[in-house]
Amino acid sequence: MPALPLGEWLNRRRLGLRAPEYLGNALSIEWYSDHDGRVVIESASFALEVSLPEWEMTAGEETEQRQRNTLALTQFLDRLEARR
């Protein structure tokens, strides 16, 4: 994490100067879609609330979802490779 305001930190990096950093917590959410491809949201400034689940998949539904996820990712990566 930048230990300075972002603009100042970036300017120091551009000038080849030391830009102080520190380790911090961050939230990263990533998914793939046919429309947008790879989507990534990252933030170090967030508030998180955890609640009880509103619903749960059955074991069969979870297995089916995992298979669909694997197929979707494989197809997405195949399309990326085909574009090369």
Contacts in CASP RR format, 6 or more apart in sequence:
PFRMAT RR
TARGET T0000
AUTHOR 0000-0000-0000
METHOD contacts of the structure
MODEL  1
MPALPLGEWLNRRRLGLRAPEYLGNALSIEWYSDHDGRVVIESASFALEV
SLPEWEMTAGEETEQRQRNTLALTQFLDRLEARR
1 21 0 8 1.000
1 22 0 8 1.000
1 23 0 8 1.000
1 24 0 8 1.000
1 26 0 8 1.000
1 44 0 8 1.000
2 9 0 8 1.000
2 19 0 8 1.000
2 20 0 8 1.000
2 21 0 8 1.000
3 9 0 8 1.000
3 20 0 8 1.000
3 21 0 8 1.000
3 22 0 8 1.000
4 12 0 8 1.000
4 19 0 8 1.000
4 20 0 8 1.000
9 19 0 8 1.000
9 20 0 8 1.000
10 19 0 8 1.000
12 18 0 8 1.000
12 19 0 8 1.000
13 19 0 8 1.000
24 44 0 8 1.000
25 44 0 8 1.000
26 42 0 8 1.000
26 43 0 8 1.000
26 44 0 8 1.000
27 41 0 8 1.000
27 42 0 8 1.000
27 43 0 8 1.000
27 44 0 8 1.000
27 46 0 8 1.000
27 48 0 8 1.000
28 40 0 8 1.000
28 41 0 8 1.000
28 42 0 8 1.000
29 40 0 8 1.000
29 41 0 8 1.000
29 42 0 8 1.000
30 38 0 8 1.000
30 39 0 8 1.000
30 40 0 8 1.000
30 41 0 8 1.000
31 38 0 8 1.000
31 39 0 8 1.000
32 38 0 8 1.000
32 39 0 8 1.000
32 72 0 8 1.000
32 73 0 8 1.000
32 76 0 8 1.000
33 39 0 8 1.000
34 76 0 8 1.000
37 76 0 8 1.000
57 65 0 8 1.000
END
